[in-house]
Amino acid sequence: MSATAAAVRKPSAERPEWDTNQSVRHASIIAGVGILLMSALSAFGIFVALEGLVTQGDAARTATDIRASEGLFRFGIVSLFLIVALDVVVAWALFRVFSPVSTGISMLAALFRLVYAGIFMIAIGQLVGVLRLLGNDEYLTVFNPDQLHAHALLRIETFTDLWDAGLVLFGLHLLVIGYLAYRSDYMPKLLGVLLGIAGFGYVFDSFGAALFQGLSFEIASFTFIGEFLLALWLVIRGRRITLSESSITQT
């Protein structure tokens, strides 16, 4: 075989390895950017548009504030729907990133996140119902204003309850992702440990809310750092991921 022919054939032989690395690198960046976007949307939708307008235990004030800032409340709901869409994208991207470690376990992690996204979307529907209750005067023929306000606040609380239930699955998703990160040969093992802690935090808070009435302390407020560090690592270092030969063979 001539040197020229060998040079032509060599890239072809290496192409599967190159394609696999590139695919994982692209998925890594998509997942990292998606998680960071969700963090920004969540900060606006939950802390500004929802918690900023809702006064727990005061249905009348909550209704007044939502009516006065209806546009903000609507944009908050839209941001939450965008989070659901991004969850689907991130679930796929993380599956691709971790499938070289274990395709089956990566699929399980993706399913946990997808089911969580479905529950979260149902929960957001409760907030849409709040707008319908407070924006339609026909309901006043059935309920008096106090009853209407109480129903609206109840829907907001139902949103929170459904979301808390869904976060059990999200926590399990992070636990599985943490296990995959720890097992991989291209991510820091410490990152896998932090992801596992973050997942445990969400599961603990969800069960705590169900077991202990009025529990306000949430450890996920501190343990979420693992998820944030994963996003940064995927964006900054993910573009340089290089899989081992055995990983590419399994893929």
N, C-alpha and C positions, 0 to 999 in steps of 0.2 A: 504494500500500500504506500502511495506517495505521501510526502509530508503535507502536501496541500489537501489531499483527501482526508488525512488524519485530522487536520485542523478543522475541516468542515464537519466531520463526524463527532468531534469531541464536544462542542456545545450541545449537540443533539443528545448525547449520552448524559450530559449533566442537566439537561433541561427539567426533568421531573423534580430534582432537588431544588433547582432555582424557583420553579413554579410554586412548590409547596411553601418554601420560605417566604416568597412574595405574598402568597395568599394569606398566610398567618400574619405577616407584618401589616398588610392592608386591614385585615379584620381587627388587629390590635388597635390601630389608630381609630377606626370607626367606633369600637367599643369605648375607648378612652374619651373621645370627644363626646360620644353619646351620654356617658355617665356625667361628664362635666356640665353638659347642657341641661340634663335632668336636674342636677343640683341647683342650677340657677333658676330654672322654671319652678322647682319645688319651693325654693325660698320665697319667690314672688307669690305663687298660688296659695301656699299654706300660711306662711307667716304674715304676708301683707294683705292679700285679698280675703282670706278666710279668718284667721285669728285676729287680724286687725279690725274686722267688722263684727265679730261675734263676741257677745258678752255672756259668758256662761251663767245660767240661772236667771237671766233677764231677757225674756222673750220679746217684750215690747221695745226695749232699747236696741236689741239685735235687729228687729224688723225695721225700725226707724233708720238705723245706720246703713243697712243694706239698700233700702229704698233711696237714701240720700247719695249712695255711692254705687248705684246699680252697674254702671259701666265697669268700675273696678272689679266688682264681684263677677261679672260676666267674663272679663279678661282672665280672672283667676281660674274660672272653670275651664276656659279654653287652654290655659297653660297646663292644667292637670290632664286634659285629653291628649295634649302633645306628649306628656310624660308617658302615657300608655303606649303611644305609637313608638316612642324611643325605646321603651322597654322591650318591645318586640324586636327591634333592630339590634339592641345590645344583647339580647338573648341569643340571636343567631351569631353575632360577631364573637361572643365569648365561647360559644360552642366550637366555632372554627379555631379560636386561639388554643383551646385546651383539648381538642380532639386528638392531637398527637399523643397526649398522655393516656387518655382512655376515651374512646368514642362513646361507649355506653354510659359512663358516668357523666361525661360532658352533656349528653342528651338529657340525662336526668336533671342536671342543673338547669338546662334550658327550659325543660318542662315546668319545673318549680317556678321559674320566673314568668313564664307565659301564663300559667294558671293564676299567679298573683296579679298579673296585669289585667286579666279578665275580671277578677274580683274587684280590683281598684276601679275599673270602668263602671261596674255596676254601682259601686259606692258613689262615684261622681254623679250618676244619674239622680241620686237623692238631692244633690245641690241644684240640679236643673229643676227639680220639683219645687224647691224653695222659691225660685224665681216665678214659677207658675202660680204658686199660692199667693205670693205677695203682689203680683202684677195683674191679677184678674179680680176685679170687683165683684164678679158673679159669686165668688165663694162667700162673700159677706151675706148672701141670702141664705146660706146654710150655717155658717159659723159667725159668732160675734167676733169683734176685733181681737179680744184676748185669746179666744180659742184658735183663731187663725194664726196668731203670732206663736202660740204654743206648738201648733202643728209644724210651723216652719222651723222652729228651734229643734223639734224632735227629729225632723229630717236631717238637720245638720249633725245631730248626735248619732243618728243612724249611719251617716257617712263615716264618722269617726270609728264607730263600732265595726263596720264592715272592713274598713281599712286596717284596723288593728288585727282583725282575724286574718286578713290577707298577708300581713307582715310576718306571720308565722312561716308561710311558704317562702317569703323573700329571705327570711333569716336562714331557712334550710338551704336555699339557693347559695347564699354566701358561704355557709359551712362547706358545701360540696365544692364550690369554687376554691375555697381556701385549701381544701384537701388536694385538689388538682394542682394548685400553684405550688404547694409544698412538695408534691411528688415530681413536678416537672424539673428538667435540668436547664431551664432557661429563665426562671424567675427566682428571686431571692426567697429562701425558705421563711425568713421573718415576715415577708409579705403574706405568705400563706397562713401563718399563725395569726396575724392581725386581722385577716379576713375571717378566719374562724371565730375570733373574739367578737368581731362586728356582727356576724350571723347569730352568735349566742345572745348578743345584746337585744336584737330584735325579737327573738323567740322569748326571751325572759320577760321583756316588757309586755308582749302580747298576752302571755299567760298570767302575768302579774295583774294586768288590767281586768282579766276575767275572774281571778281568784280573790282580789282585794279591792273592795269598793273604795273609790276616792283616791286610789294610788296615783300620785302626781310625779313621783321620781322616775325618770327614764334613763337607764344606763346607756341606751343607744345614742343619747346625746353626746356621750364621750367615746363610745366604742366605734362609731361610724368612721373614724379616721382611717381604718383599714380599707374601706371602700374608696375613700378619696385618694389614698396613696396608690391604690390599684389603677385608678384613672390616670393619675400623673405618670405612673410607670409605663402604662400602655402607650401614652402619647409621646413621652420623651424617649423611652428605651425600646418600645415595641418595634420601632422601625428597624432595629438592629438585631432582632431575634434570629438566631441561626439554630435550626433543629439538628439533632444528632442523626446519624445514618439510621439507627434503629428506629427512631421516631418516625422518620420519613417512610421507612419500610412498612411500619404499622399503619400509617395513614393511607 
